[in-house]
Amino acid sequence: MTVERALAELPCRTPGVHSTALAVDPRSWELLDFTLWTEATRAPGTHYEVLHLSTPELRSLETGRHW
């Protein structure tokens, strides 16, 4: 999968998404995506419950791509 395709498939604008990120696993050169949801979801993939997320200055972050 290319980076462009992976970026296009990220659920960034899906209702209920808090934030999402794309990363590269250098051991296997695989693209990984991580999405934080505001509520539990039935989206495909492995799910974890985040019990606390420290968010200082969250309101000062701009939306959209940061590169």
HTML snippet that shows the backbone in 3Dmol.js (N, CA, C, O; Angstrom):
<script src="https://3Dmol.org/build/3Dmol-min.js"></script>
<div id="view" style="width:600px;height:400px;position:relative"></div>
<script>
const pdb = `
ATOM      1  N   MET A   1       0.839  -1.168   0.000  1.00  0.00           N
ATOM      2  CA  MET A   1       0.000   0.000   0.000  1.00  0.00           C
ATOM      3  C   MET A   1       0.890   1.239   0.000  1.00  0.00           C
ATOM      4  O   MET A   1       1.897   1.283   0.706  1.00  0.00           O
ATOM      5  N   THR A   2       0.523   2.232  -0.780  1.00  0.00           N
ATOM      6  CA  THR A   2       1.276   3.477  -0.819  1.00  0.00           C
ATOM      7  C   THR A   2       0.826   4.406   0.303  1.00  0.00           C
ATOM      8  O   THR A   2      -0.257   4.240   0.864  1.00  0.00           O
ATOM      9  N   VAL A   3       1.658   5.372   0.620  1.00  0.00           N
ATOM     10  CA  VAL A   3       1.317   6.350   1.646  1.00  0.00           C
ATOM     11  C   VAL A   3       0.079   7.142   1.224  1.00  0.00           C
ATOM     12  O   VAL A   3      -0.800   7.404   2.045  1.00  0.00           O
ATOM     13  N   GLU A   4       0.009   7.519  -0.037  1.00  0.00           N
ATOM     14  CA  GLU A   4      -1.133   8.290  -0.525  1.00  0.00           C
ATOM     15  C   GLU A   4      -2.435   7.521  -0.342  1.00  0.00           C
ATOM     16  O   GLU A   4      -3.440   8.088   0.088  1.00  0.00           O
ATOM     17  N   ARG A   5      -2.419   6.240  -0.664  1.00  0.00           N
ATOM     18  CA  ARG A   5      -3.629   5.417  -0.510  1.00  0.00           C
ATOM     19  C   ARG A   5      -3.986   5.261   0.971  1.00  0.00           C
ATOM     20  O   ARG A   5      -5.156   5.348   1.343  1.00  0.00           O
ATOM     21  N   ALA A   6      -2.973   5.030   1.812  1.00  0.00           N
ATOM     22  CA  ALA A   6      -3.224   4.886   3.247  1.00  0.00           C
ATOM     23  C   ALA A   6      -3.813   6.165   3.822  1.00  0.00           C
ATOM     24  O   ALA A   6      -4.737   6.105   4.633  1.00  0.00           O
ATOM     25  N   LEU A   7      -3.295   7.320   3.417  1.00  0.00           N
ATOM     26  CA  LEU A   7      -3.832   8.594   3.890  1.00  0.00           C
ATOM     27  C   LEU A   7      -5.275   8.777   3.448  1.00  0.00           C
ATOM     28  O   LEU A   7      -6.101   9.275   4.212  1.00  0.00           O
ATOM     29  N   ALA A   8      -5.581   8.379   2.224  1.00  0.00           N
ATOM     30  CA  ALA A   8      -6.946   8.517   1.716  1.00  0.00           C
ATOM     31  C   ALA A   8      -7.922   7.622   2.471  1.00  0.00           C
ATOM     32  O   ALA A   8      -9.104   7.950   2.572  1.00  0.00           O
ATOM     33  N   GLU A   9      -7.445   6.499   3.002  1.00  0.00           N
ATOM     34  CA  GLU A   9      -8.318   5.559   3.689  1.00  0.00           C
ATOM     35  C   GLU A   9      -8.455   5.826   5.188  1.00  0.00           C
ATOM     36  O   GLU A   9      -9.270   5.186   5.852  1.00  0.00           O
ATOM     37  N   LEU A  10      -7.677   6.753   5.725  1.00  0.00           N
ATOM     38  CA  LEU A  10      -7.795   7.060   7.152  1.00  0.00           C
ATOM     39  C   LEU A  10      -9.168   7.668   7.434  1.00  0.00           C
ATOM     40  O   LEU A  10      -9.681   8.448   6.632  1.00  0.00           O
ATOM     41  N   PRO A  11      -9.762   7.311   8.577  1.00  0.00           N
ATOM     42  CA  PRO A  11     -11.114   7.804   8.879  1.00  0.00           C
ATOM     43  C   PRO A  11     -11.127   9.197   9.506  1.00  0.00           C
ATOM     44  O   PRO A  11     -11.922   9.459  10.408  1.00  0.00           O
ATOM     45  N   CYS A  12     -10.264  10.085   9.043  1.00  0.00           N
ATOM     46  CA  CYS A  12     -10.096  11.408   9.660  1.00  0.00           C
ATOM     47  C   CYS A  12     -11.390  12.196   9.779  1.00  0.00           C
ATOM     48  O   CYS A  12     -11.626  12.847  10.797  1.00  0.00           O
ATOM     49  N   ARG A  13     -12.213  12.147   8.775  1.00  0.00           N
ATOM     50  CA  ARG A  13     -13.432  12.962   8.758  1.00  0.00           C
ATOM     51  C   ARG A  13     -14.677  12.175   9.146  1.00  0.00           C
ATOM     52  O   ARG A  13     -15.795  12.656   8.959  1.00  0.00           O
ATOM     53  N   THR A  14     -14.499  10.984   9.679  1.00  0.00           N
ATOM     54  CA  THR A  14     -15.619  10.163  10.113  1.00  0.00           C
ATOM     55  C   THR A  14     -16.142  10.697  11.443  1.00  0.00           C
ATOM     56  O   THR A  14     -15.352  10.980  12.343  1.00  0.00           O
ATOM     57  N   PRO A  15     -17.463  10.841  11.582  1.00  0.00           N
ATOM     58  CA  PRO A  15     -18.005  11.290  12.868  1.00  0.00           C
ATOM     59  C   PRO A  15     -17.567  10.359  13.999  1.00  0.00           C
ATOM     60  O   PRO A  15     -17.588   9.138  13.844  1.00  0.00           O
ATOM     61  N   GLY A  16     -17.175  10.927  15.120  1.00  0.00           N
ATOM     62  CA  GLY A  16     -16.744  10.141  16.267  1.00  0.00           C
ATOM     63  C   GLY A  16     -15.243   9.943  16.365  1.00  0.00           C
ATOM     64  O   GLY A  16     -14.763   9.387  17.353  1.00  0.00           O
ATOM     65  N   VAL A  17     -14.487  10.383  15.362  1.00  0.00           N
ATOM     66  CA  VAL A  17     -13.027  10.247  15.403  1.00  0.00           C
ATOM     67  C   VAL A  17     -12.444  11.443  16.145  1.00  0.00           C
ATOM     68  O   VAL A  17     -12.730  12.593  15.812  1.00  0.00           O
ATOM     69  N   HIS A  18     -11.632  11.163  17.143  1.00  0.00           N
ATOM     70  CA  HIS A  18     -10.939  12.224  17.885  1.00  0.00           C
ATOM     71  C   HIS A  18      -9.677  12.628  17.144  1.00  0.00           C
ATOM     72  O   HIS A  18      -9.460  13.809  16.875  1.00  0.00           O
ATOM     73  N   SER A  19      -8.841  11.646  16.812  1.00  0.00           N
ATOM     74  CA  SER A  19      -7.611  11.911  16.068  1.00  0.00           C
ATOM     75  C   SER A  19      -7.138  10.611  15.433  1.00  0.00           C
ATOM     76  O   SER A  19      -7.530   9.519  15.845  1.00  0.00           O
ATOM     77  N   THR A  20      -6.299  10.751  14.434  1.00  0.00           N
ATOM     78  CA  THR A  20      -5.763   9.579  13.736  1.00  0.00           C
ATOM     79  C   THR A  20      -4.343   9.885  13.270  1.00  0.00           C
ATOM     80  O   THR A  20      -3.994  11.037  13.012  1.00  0.00           O
ATOM     81  N   ALA A  21      -3.535   8.840  13.168  1.00  0.00           N
ATOM     82  CA  ALA A  21      -2.136   9.012  12.768  1.00  0.00           C
ATOM     83  C   ALA A  21      -1.704   7.841  11.890  1.00  0.00           C
ATOM     84  O   ALA A  21      -2.219   6.730  12.019  1.00  0.00           O
ATOM     85  N   LEU A  22      -0.777   8.098  11.021  1.00  0.00           N
ATOM     86  CA  LEU A  22      -0.192   7.089  10.142  1.00  0.00           C
ATOM     87  C   LEU A  22       1.270   6.947  10.537  1.00  0.00           C
ATOM     88  O   LEU A  22       1.965   7.946  10.723  1.00  0.00           O
ATOM     89  N   ALA A  23       1.742   5.705  10.668  1.00  0.00           N
ATOM     90  CA  ALA A  23       3.125   5.452  11.084  1.00  0.00           C
ATOM     91  C   ALA A  23       3.726   4.335  10.237  1.00  0.00           C
ATOM     92  O   ALA A  23       3.004   3.596   9.568  1.00  0.00           O
ATOM     93  N   VAL A  24       5.051   4.219  10.272  1.00  0.00           N
ATOM     94  CA  VAL A  24       5.769   3.158   9.571  1.00  0.00           C
ATOM     95  C   VAL A  24       6.448   2.275  10.610  1.00  0.00           C
ATOM     96  O   VAL A  24       7.144   2.777  11.492  1.00  0.00           O
ATOM     97  N   ASP A  25       6.250   0.963  10.510  1.00  0.00           N
ATOM     98  CA  ASP A  25       6.954   0.004  11.355  1.00  0.00           C
ATOM     99  C   ASP A  25       8.264  -0.321  10.639  1.00  0.00           C
ATOM    100  O   ASP A  25       8.241  -1.030   9.632  1.00  0.00           O
ATOM    101  N   PRO A  26       9.410   0.174  11.126  1.00  0.00           N
ATOM    102  CA  PRO A  26      10.673  -0.023  10.412  1.00  0.00           C
ATOM    103  C   PRO A  26      11.167  -1.468  10.417  1.00  0.00           C
ATOM    104  O   PRO A  26      12.028  -1.820   9.611  1.00  0.00           O
ATOM    105  N   ARG A  27      10.645  -2.307  11.300  1.00  0.00           N
ATOM    106  CA  ARG A  27      11.063  -3.716  11.311  1.00  0.00           C
ATOM    107  C   ARG A  27      10.548  -4.453  10.081  1.00  0.00           C
ATOM    108  O   ARG A  27      11.238  -5.308   9.524  1.00  0.00           O
ATOM    109  N   SER A  28       9.320  -4.113   9.658  1.00  0.00           N
ATOM    110  CA  SER A  28       8.720  -4.825   8.528  1.00  0.00           C
ATOM    111  C   SER A  28       8.349  -3.889   7.379  1.00  0.00           C
ATOM    112  O   SER A  28       7.844  -4.346   6.353  1.00  0.00           O
ATOM    113  N   TRP A  29       8.592  -2.588   7.535  1.00  0.00           N
ATOM    114  CA  TRP A  29       8.243  -1.581   6.551  1.00  0.00           C
ATOM    115  C   TRP A  29       6.753  -1.596   6.221  1.00  0.00           C
ATOM    116  O   TRP A  29       6.357  -1.398   5.072  1.00  0.00           O
ATOM    117  N   GLU A  30       5.941  -1.832   7.238  1.00  0.00           N
ATOM    118  CA  GLU A  30       4.489  -1.793   7.074  1.00  0.00           C
ATOM    119  C   GLU A  30       3.958  -0.437   7.514  1.00  0.00           C
ATOM    120  O   GLU A  30       4.490   0.186   8.433  1.00  0.00           O
ATOM    121  N   LEU A  31       2.897   0.010   6.842  1.00  0.00           N
ATOM    122  CA  LEU A  31       2.203   1.212   7.276  1.00  0.00           C
ATOM    123  C   LEU A  31       1.174   0.830   8.327  1.00  0.00           C
ATOM    124  O   LEU A  31       0.428  -0.134   8.155  1.00  0.00           O
ATOM    125  N   LEU A  32       1.138   1.583   9.408  1.00  0.00           N
ATOM    126  CA  LEU A  32       0.190   1.341  10.495  1.00  0.00           C
ATOM    127  C   LEU A  32      -0.638   2.596  10.690  1.00  0.00           C
ATOM    128  O   LEU A  32      -0.138   3.710  10.533  1.00  0.00           O
ATOM    129  N   ASP A  33      -1.907   2.414  11.033  1.00  0.00           N
ATOM    130  CA  ASP A  33      -2.701   3.587  11.370  1.00  0.00           C
ATOM    131  C   ASP A  33      -3.309   3.402  12.750  1.00  0.00           C
ATOM    132  O   ASP A  33      -3.704   2.304  13.141  1.00  0.00           O
ATOM    133  N   PHE A  34      -3.370   4.508  13.470  1.00  0.00           N
ATOM    134  CA  PHE A  34      -3.915   4.534  14.822  1.00  0.00           C
ATOM    135  C   PHE A  34      -5.021   5.572  14.847  1.00  0.00           C
ATOM    136  O   PHE A  34      -4.827   6.701  14.397  1.00  0.00           O
ATOM    137  N   THR A  35      -6.170   5.199  15.366  1.00  0.00           N
ATOM    138  CA  THR A  35      -7.302   6.118  15.449  1.00  0.00           C
ATOM    139  C   THR A  35      -7.854   6.115  16.857  1.00  0.00           C
ATOM    140  O   THR A  35      -8.115   5.055  17.428  1.00  0.00           O
ATOM    141  N   LEU A  36      -8.033   7.311  17.424  1.00  0.00           N
ATOM    142  CA  LEU A  36      -8.692   7.458  18.710  1.00  0.00           C
ATOM    143  C   LEU A  36     -10.136   7.884  18.450  1.00  0.00           C
ATOM    144  O   LEU A  36     -10.387   8.896  17.796  1.00  0.00           O
ATOM    145  N   TRP A  37     -11.074   7.104  18.967  1.00  0.00           N
ATOM    146  CA  TRP A  37     -12.497   7.385  18.798  1.00  0.00           C
ATOM    147  C   TRP A  37     -13.044   8.000  20.076  1.00  0.00           C
ATOM    148  O   TRP A  37     -12.564   7.691  21.167  1.00  0.00           O
ATOM    149  N   THR A  38     -14.039   8.866  19.954  1.00  0.00           N
ATOM    150  CA  THR A  38     -14.656   9.472  21.129  1.00  0.00           C
ATOM    151  C   THR A  38     -15.597   8.503  21.835  1.00  0.00           C
ATOM    152  O   THR A  38     -15.878   8.677  23.021  1.00  0.00           O
ATOM    153  N   GLU A  39     -16.082   7.504  21.143  1.00  0.00           N
ATOM    154  CA  GLU A  39     -16.973   6.474  21.685  1.00  0.00           C
ATOM    155  C   GLU A  39     -16.504   5.107  21.172  1.00  0.00           C
ATOM    156  O   GLU A  39     -15.708   5.027  20.236  1.00  0.00           O
ATOM    157  N   ALA A  40     -17.004   4.040  21.792  1.00  0.00           N
ATOM    158  CA  ALA A  40     -16.699   2.689  21.308  1.00  0.00           C
ATOM    159  C   ALA A  40     -17.203   2.563  19.870  1.00  0.00           C
ATOM    160  O   ALA A  40     -18.228   3.145  19.514  1.00  0.00           O
ATOM    161  N   THR A  41     -16.487   1.812  19.054  1.00  0.00           N
ATOM    162  CA  THR A  41     -16.844   1.672  17.644  1.00  0.00           C
ATOM    163  C   THR A  41     -16.788   0.215  17.214  1.00  0.00           C
ATOM    164  O   THR A  41     -16.188  -0.622  17.890  1.00  0.00           O
ATOM    165  N   ARG A  42     -17.405  -0.073  16.107  1.00  0.00           N
ATOM    166  CA  ARG A  42     -17.344  -1.417  15.518  1.00  0.00           C
ATOM    167  C   ARG A  42     -16.451  -1.422  14.280  1.00  0.00           C
ATOM    168  O   ARG A  42     -16.536  -2.333  13.456  1.00  0.00           O
ATOM    169  N   ALA A  43     -15.615  -0.431  14.151  1.00  0.00           N
ATOM    170  CA  ALA A  43     -14.695  -0.358  13.009  1.00  0.00           C
ATOM    171  C   ALA A  43     -13.768  -1.574  13.034  1.00  0.00           C
ATOM    172  O   ALA A  43     -13.447  -2.083  14.108  1.00  0.00           O
ATOM    173  N   PRO A  44     -13.332  -2.045  11.855  1.00  0.00           N
ATOM    174  CA  PRO A  44     -12.433  -3.198  11.823  1.00  0.00           C
ATOM    175  C   PRO A  44     -11.086  -2.877  12.453  1.00  0.00           C
ATOM    176  O   PRO A  44     -10.662  -1.721  12.476  1.00  0.00           O
ATOM    177  N   GLY A  45     -10.422  -3.894  12.958  1.00  0.00           N
ATOM    178  CA  GLY A  45      -9.099  -3.723  13.541  1.00  0.00           C
ATOM    179  C   GLY A  45      -9.072  -4.130  14.995  1.00  0.00           C
ATOM    180  O   GLY A  45     -10.082  -4.558  15.555  1.00  0.00           O
ATOM    181  N   THR A  46      -7.909  -3.994  15.600  1.00  0.00           N
ATOM    182  CA  THR A  46      -7.723  -4.300  17.011  1.00  0.00           C
ATOM    183  C   THR A  46      -8.122  -3.087  17.830  1.00  0.00           C
ATOM    184  O   THR A  46      -7.720  -1.967  17.516  1.00  0.00           O
ATOM    185  N   HIS A  47      -8.904  -3.296  18.871  1.00  0.00           N
ATOM    186  CA  HIS A  47      -9.386  -2.190  19.697  1.00  0.00           C
ATOM    187  C   HIS A  47      -8.809  -2.269  21.102  1.00  0.00           C
ATOM    188  O   HIS A  47      -8.657  -3.353  21.665  1.00  0.00           O
ATOM    189  N   TYR A  48      -8.492  -1.117  21.655  1.00  0.00           N
ATOM    190  CA  TYR A  48      -8.021  -0.988  23.035  1.00  0.00           C
ATOM    191  C   TYR A  48      -8.825   0.119  23.691  1.00  0.00           C
ATOM    192  O   TYR A  48      -9.231   1.075  23.031  1.00  0.00           O
ATOM    193  N   GLU A  49      -9.050  -0.010  24.973  1.00  0.00           N
ATOM    194  CA  GLU A  49      -9.736   1.044  25.713  1.00  0.00           C
ATOM    195  C   GLU A  49      -8.679   1.945  26.350  1.00  0.00           C
ATOM    196  O   GLU A  49      -7.842   1.480  27.124  1.00  0.00           O
ATOM    197  N   VAL A  50      -8.724   3.225  26.023  1.00  0.00           N
ATOM    198  CA  VAL A  50      -7.805   4.204  26.600  1.00  0.00           C
ATOM    199  C   VAL A  50      -8.502   4.799  27.808  1.00  0.00           C
ATOM    200  O   VAL A  50      -9.516   5.483  27.672  1.00  0.00           O
ATOM    201  N   LEU A  51      -7.960   4.540  28.996  1.00  0.00           N
ATOM    202  CA  LEU A  51      -8.615   4.987  30.218  1.00  0.00           C
ATOM    203  C   LEU A  51      -8.341   6.446  30.534  1.00  0.00           C
ATOM    204  O   LEU A  51      -9.154   7.095  31.191  1.00  0.00           O
ATOM    205  N   HIS A  52      -7.216   6.971  30.083  1.00  0.00           N
ATOM    206  CA  HIS A  52      -6.903   8.380  30.325  1.00  0.00           C
ATOM    207  C   HIS A  52      -6.050   8.897  29.179  1.00  0.00           C
ATOM    208  O   HIS A  52      -5.128   8.223  28.721  1.00  0.00           O
ATOM    209  N   LEU A  53      -6.363  10.081  28.730  1.00  0.00           N
ATOM    210  CA  LEU A  53      -5.582  10.727  27.677  1.00  0.00           C
ATOM    211  C   LEU A  53      -5.309  12.150  28.124  1.00  0.00           C
ATOM    212  O   LEU A  53      -6.230  12.960  28.224  1.00  0.00           O
ATOM    213  N   SER A  54      -4.071  12.452  28.388  1.00  0.00           N
ATOM    214  CA  SER A  54      -3.690  13.781  28.827  1.00  0.00           C
ATOM    215  C   SER A  54      -3.713  14.708  27.617  1.00  0.00           C
ATOM    216  O   SER A  54      -3.083  14.417  26.600  1.00  0.00           O
ATOM    217  N   THR A  55      -4.424  15.805  27.719  1.00  0.00           N
ATOM    218  CA  THR A  55      -4.603  16.673  26.551  1.00  0.00           C
ATOM    219  C   THR A  55      -4.349  18.146  26.850  1.00  0.00           C
ATOM    220  O   THR A  55      -5.211  18.977  26.567  1.00  0.00           O
ATOM    221  N   PRO A  56      -3.193  18.494  27.413  1.00  0.00           N
ATOM    222  CA  PRO A  56      -2.934  19.915  27.627  1.00  0.00           C
ATOM    223  C   PRO A  56      -2.843  20.647  26.288  1.00  0.00           C
ATOM    224  O   PRO A  56      -2.277  20.134  25.322  1.00  0.00           O
ATOM    225  N   GLU A  57      -3.397  21.829  26.248  1.00  0.00           N
ATOM    226  CA  GLU A  57      -3.363  22.668  25.045  1.00  0.00           C
ATOM    227  C   GLU A  57      -4.075  22.045  23.846  1.00  0.00           C
ATOM    228  O   GLU A  57      -3.781  22.408  22.707  1.00  0.00           O
ATOM    229  N   LEU A  58      -4.996  21.124  24.071  1.00  0.00           N
ATOM    230  CA  LEU A  58      -5.700  20.458  22.966  1.00  0.00           C
ATOM    231  C   LEU A  58      -6.417  21.464  22.074  1.00  0.00           C
ATOM    232  O   LEU A  58      -6.407  21.327  20.850  1.00  0.00           O
ATOM    233  N   ARG A  59      -7.027  22.456  22.670  1.00  0.00           N
ATOM    234  CA  ARG A  59      -7.781  23.439  21.880  1.00  0.00           C
ATOM    235  C   ARG A  59      -6.882  24.302  20.993  1.00  0.00           C
ATOM    236  O   ARG A  59      -7.359  24.908  20.033  1.00  0.00           O
ATOM    237  N   SER A  60      -5.600  24.360  21.303  1.00  0.00           N
ATOM    238  CA  SER A  60      -4.700  25.180  20.491  1.00  0.00           C
ATOM    239  C   SER A  60      -4.177  24.430  19.261  1.00  0.00           C
ATOM    240  O   SER A  60      -3.551  25.040  18.394  1.00  0.00           O
ATOM    241  N   LEU A  61      -4.421  23.120  19.171  1.00  0.00           N
ATOM    242  CA  LEU A  61      -3.979  22.345  18.006  1.00  0.00           C
ATOM    243  C   LEU A  61      -4.861  22.650  16.802  1.00  0.00           C
ATOM    244  O   LEU A  61      -6.085  22.710  16.915  1.00  0.00           O
ATOM    245  N   GLU A  62      -4.237  22.836  15.672  1.00  0.00           N
ATOM    246  CA  GLU A  62      -4.982  23.041  14.446  1.00  0.00           C
ATOM    247  C   GLU A  62      -5.460  21.721  13.889  1.00  0.00           C
ATOM    248  O   GLU A  62      -4.832  20.689  14.127  1.00  0.00           O
ATOM    249  N   THR A  63      -6.556  21.729  13.154  1.00  0.00           N
ATOM    250  CA  THR A  63      -7.048  20.508  12.528  1.00  0.00           C
ATOM    251  C   THR A  63      -6.382  20.344  11.170  1.00  0.00           C
ATOM    252  O   THR A  63      -5.828  21.296  10.621  1.00  0.00           O
ATOM    253  N   GLY A  64      -6.440  19.140  10.637  1.00  0.00           N
ATOM    254  CA  GLY A  64      -5.857  18.864   9.334  1.00  0.00           C
ATOM    255  C   GLY A  64      -4.449  18.334   9.416  1.00  0.00           C
ATOM    256  O   GLY A  64      -3.944  18.043  10.500  1.00  0.00           O
ATOM    257  N   ARG A  65      -3.824  18.210   8.277  1.00  0.00           N
ATOM    258  CA  ARG A  65      -2.456  17.687   8.210  1.00  0.00           C
ATOM    259  C   ARG A  65      -1.480  18.651   8.878  1.00  0.00           C
ATOM    260  O   ARG A  65      -1.647  19.869   8.814  1.00  0.00           O
ATOM    261  N   HIS A  66      -0.465  18.087   9.517  1.00  0.00           N
ATOM    262  CA  HIS A  66       0.517  18.898  10.221  1.00  0.00           C
ATOM    263  C   HIS A  66       1.900  18.809   9.586  1.00  0.00           C
ATOM    264  O   HIS A  66       2.911  18.870  10.286  1.00  0.00           O
ATOM    265  N   TRP A  67       1.947  18.667   8.278  1.00  0.00           N
ATOM    266  CA  TRP A  67       3.228  18.683   7.573  1.00  0.00           C
ATOM    267  C   TRP A  67       3.114  19.489   6.319  1.00  0.00           C
ATOM    268  O   TRP A  67       4.090  19.624   5.581  1.00  0.00           O
TER     269      TRP A  67
END
`;
const viewer = $3Dmol.createViewer("view");
viewer.addModel(pdb, "pdb");
viewer.setStyle({}, {cartoon: {color: "spectrum"}});
viewer.zoomTo();
viewer.render();
</script>
